[in-house]
Amino acid sequence: MSPPSAPSPVRSFSSVEDAAARLEQVGYLTSPEIATACFLADRMNKPILVEGPAGVGKTELSKALAQALGREFIRLQCYEGLDEAKALYEWEYAKQLLYTQLLKDKIGEMVSGTGTLAEAADRLAASDAVFFSERFLLPRPILKAQLSEHPALLLVDEIDKADPEFEAFLLEVLSDNAVTIPELGTFQAKHIPRVILTSNNARELSDALKRRCLHLHIDFPDRERELRIVRARLPQVAQTLAEQVVEAVAALRTLDLKKAPSISETLDWAQSLALLNAESLSGELVLSTLNLVLKYEGDIEKAKAHLSQIAQA
């Protein structure tokens, strides 16, 4: 097995143009707004709150930004009920129990000669530090980003799915760039991480969080940018077919759908059509492959009612 490669050197962006160029070098085609937000967030050391519908590339932007800056990528996936323990740190109870078993003779020596349970407990309590030390600490994403030896980028994905209480906790941690563990004390960040928070607007986020962050809204790309994405990711797809797929997807997004097609679904559709040896997009081909780009039966039925409009797009 080859040794792990050394991390890329960390380099801040020198300008908006530099941010756009380096993001494109790692495969993320930007817009002026995206490149500007990334440049400012890096230079100002401020988190970015990226909002927009699902599937427009918010998570991909985070991965690309980590690569472009030469930072370790660390992801915290949010969900309802997420608490500090899952996001910050946990104690490795199984490892603590194993050590207890291995050291049972030594523990027996410690409590020998005690007359009561209370005395035995007091002696064991004096050794709490042995079992609540960094040896048994299991860092979760937030603590991992703070303590990383190599500068990191922390993605807090879908913050709108977490409870408001977790949002308040996260705000405090990001403001101080420090984490306090009762048994061990306060850990200051070795390198202040860059932070991106994403939201699909499932709920309204607090004003306090929004004030703390730079705001970036990413919508579905215009036809020109989406075509560039398809051509960059799928060079084997013919130009004419790529153009027709992008136009058809744009037409689908004008319908009142439960879930509009994402960029990844555009790419899947274009790749599938190329594998079917399609040279152009006909009404019949649209009808037989709608399930590749629309994921709800109700949306497919709506699209079928506008089949000619989509095929002629």
Rosetta blueprint (number, residue, H / E / L):
1 M L
2 S L
3 P L
4 P L
5 S L
6 A L
7 P L
8 S L
9 P L
10 V L
11 R L
12 S L
13 F L
14 S L
15 S L
16 V H
17 E H
18 D H
19 A H
20 A H
21 A H
22 R H
23 L H
24 E H
25 Q H
26 V L
27 G L
28 Y L
29 L L
30 T L
31 S L
32 P H
33 E H
34 I H
35 A H
36 T H
37 A H
38 C H
39 F H
40 L H
41 A H
42 D H
43 R H
44 M H
45 N L
46 K L
47 P L
48 I E
49 L E
50 V E
51 E E
52 G L
53 P L
54 A L
55 G L
56 V L
57 G L
58 K H
59 T H
60 E H
61 L H
62 S H
63 K H
64 A H
65 L H
66 A H
67 Q H
68 A H
69 L H
70 G L
71 R L
72 E E
73 F E
74 I E
75 R E
76 L E
77 Q E
78 C L
79 Y L
80 E L
81 G L
82 L L
83 D L
84 E H
85 A H
86 K H
87 A H
88 L L
89 Y E
90 E E
91 W E
92 E L
93 Y H
94 A H
95 K H
96 Q H
97 L H
98 L H
99 Y H
100 T H
101 Q H
102 L H
103 L L
104 K H
105 D H
106 K H
107 I H
108 G H
109 E H
110 M H
111 V H
112 S L
113 G L
114 T L
115 G L
116 T L
117 L H
118 A H
119 E H
120 A H
121 A H
122 D H
123 R H
124 L H
125 A H
126 A L
127 S L
128 D H
129 A H
130 V H
131 F H
132 F L
133 S L
134 E H
135 R H
136 F H
137 L E
138 L E
139 P E
140 R L
141 P H
142 I H
143 L H
144 K H
145 A H
146 Q H
147 L H
148 S L
149 E L
150 H L
151 P L
152 A E
153 L E
154 L E
155 L E
156 V E
157 D E
158 E L
159 I H
160 D H
161 K H
162 A L
163 D L
164 P H
165 E H
166 F H
167 E H
168 A H
169 F H
170 L H
171 L H
172 E H
173 V H
174 L H
175 S H
176 D H
177 N L
178 A E
179 V E
180 T E
181 I E
182 P L
183 E L
184 L L
185 G E
186 T E
187 F E
188 Q E
189 A L
190 K L
191 H L
192 I L
193 P L
194 R E
195 V E
196 I E
197 L E
198 T E
199 S E
200 N L
201 N L
202 A L
203 R L
204 E L
205 L L
206 S L
207 D H
208 A H
209 L H
210 K H
211 R H
212 R H
213 C L
214 L E
215 H E
216 L E
217 H E
218 I L
219 D L
220 F L
221 P L
222 D L
223 R H
224 E H
225 R H
226 E H
227 L H
228 R H
229 I H
230 V H
231 R H
232 A H
233 R H
234 L L
235 P L
236 Q L
237 V L
238 A L
239 Q H
240 T H
241 L H
242 A H
243 E H
244 Q H
245 V H
246 V H
247 E H
248 A H
249 V H
250 A H
251 A H
252 L H
253 R H
254 T L
255 L L
256 D L
257 L L
258 K L
259 K L
260 A L
261 P L
262 S L
263 I H
264 S H
265 E H
266 T H
267 L H
268 D H
269 W H
270 A H
271 Q H
272 S H
273 L H
274 A H
275 L H
276 L L
277 N L
278 A L
279 E L
280 S L
281 L L
282 S L
283 G H
284 E H
285 L H
286 V H
287 L H
288 S H
289 T H
290 L H
291 N H
292 L H
293 V L
294 L L
295 K L
296 Y L
297 E H
298 G H
299 D H
300 I H
301 E H
302 K H
303 A H
304 K H
305 A H
306 H L
307 L H
308 S H
309 Q H
310 I H
311 A H
312 Q H
313 A L
